[in-house]
C-alpha cells in the first residue's frame, strides 16, 4: 500500500475535525483570543511606556561649559571635537550672551539682573547623547577634552530613567513569558478535552498500524487553524480595545503628558506576531494534548 | 508466525502475569487461547500487539523481534495483524464503509485501494448491503462482523480476536466463529482468545490453555488436561 505524506488528507481531516467538534473548537479559539489580548495589552503597555521613557530621555542633555578664557571663535571651533566623542548624538553651541538672554527671559522686572555683563556666563554646548546608560562615561570623555571647563549632567536622573525602563521591560517580559506558558497549558487542556473524545479513534488507528506522525498531523493542522483564527480575531479585538483606551487617555490627559503610539503604525508587527504566537500555541497545545494518547 | 520463548512478564506492581511461556503458532493455523480470568491471556495478547514488552524471553511476531523492536517499527509490525475486540470498538459517528476506510487511511492507502478492497471485504463478511449504515443501526452480530471486516481490510497475515463473542448470543457467536474459520481457510492465521467452552468444543482446532501465567495444555480437539474445557 502507498506510504506517502498525504497533505490533502491531513488538511481536510484538520478542517473536518474543527467543525465536527464545533463547541470545543469555539472554546479553544476563545482561549487563544483571551490569551493573545492579555499578552498583547501588556506588550503594548510596555511599548508605550518605553516610548514615553525614550521621549523623557531625549530631553535629558549634558551642558558642556567652555573654558572662560576661550574666545567665542575658539569655543565654536570645539564643535567637531565634541561631536566626535563616542555616544554624542548632537551638540548645539550657545554663546554666553545668548545664554544670559535666555536666563533673563521672564525675569525682566528684576533690577539686579539688568546690568549683568555677558561675561558672567560661559559659552556652552548642549549635548544630546545616544545611549543614556553611557552618560557617566560620556561626561568623563567630554571633560577630558581641551578647552572644556565643566560638564553638567544629571547622572542620577538619567540612571533613574534607566532603572525604571529596565524594570518595566523586565516586568513586561516576565509577564508575557508567564502568560505564554499559561496560555500553552490552557490551550493544551482545551484541545486535550477535544482529543479525549477521540481517544477511541486514536487507539484504533494505533492498532491498525498508523504511525504517530500520521495521527498527529491532522491535530497539528487543527491546532494551527484554531491558533490563526484566534490570532486574527484577537488582532481586531485588540485594535478596538487600544483605540478605546487611547481615546480615554487623550480625554483625561489635557496637558498631553502621556502620548500613545498609534495602533496603525504597529500593525505590521502586531499581526505577524499574533499569528506566529497563535499558531505556535495552537500547534504546541495540540502536540502536548495528543502525546498522552499516543502511548498505546 | 508467532514464537514465544521463555516469556516472563512482571508488572511494576509486582504481579507476575506470565511465568516462562513457550508457544509457537505457524502461518495458516487456527488457534484458540483459553483460560480463566487473570490467567495471563490478555497479557499475552498485549505482548503480541507490542502494547507492553516482556520482562524476559524472546518474542517473534510475523518476522519482527519484539524483544528489541524500536518504537518506529511498531506500527509496521501492527500492520501485519488484524485485531478484533469483544466490544467491537467501532466509531459510532462513521458509517460501516467509513469505519473501514478510516482503518485503511491509517496506513496510507490510496482512494483506489479503498474502492477495490472495501466492497470485497464487506462481501466476505456478508454486509455489502449495509455499507452506509451506522454501527448503532446494526445488531451486535453485525457490528462484530464490521469489526472483523475492519481487521481484514488491510490484508493482515494474522487475525487476533480477543473474546470476539463475549457480547453475543450463542447463535451469533457460532456465526462469528464460522466466519473466522472461513477467513482462516482463505489463508489468514487466526488466534481467538475465549473462555467459552461450548464454542471451543464445536470446532476441531488447536487449543492452547493458560492458567496462572503458564501454558498447561497445547493440543488439538478442544481438550486439555484430560478434561473437556
Interface residues (C-beta under 8 A of the other chain):
Chain A: X1 X2 X3 X4 X6 X9 X20 X200 X201 X203 X204 X205 X206 X207 X208 X209 X210 X211 X212 X214 X215 X296
Chain B: X49 X51 X72 X75 X76 X77 X78 X79 X81 X83 X89 X91 X93 X102 X103 X104 X105 X106 X107 X108 X109 X110 X113 X150 X154
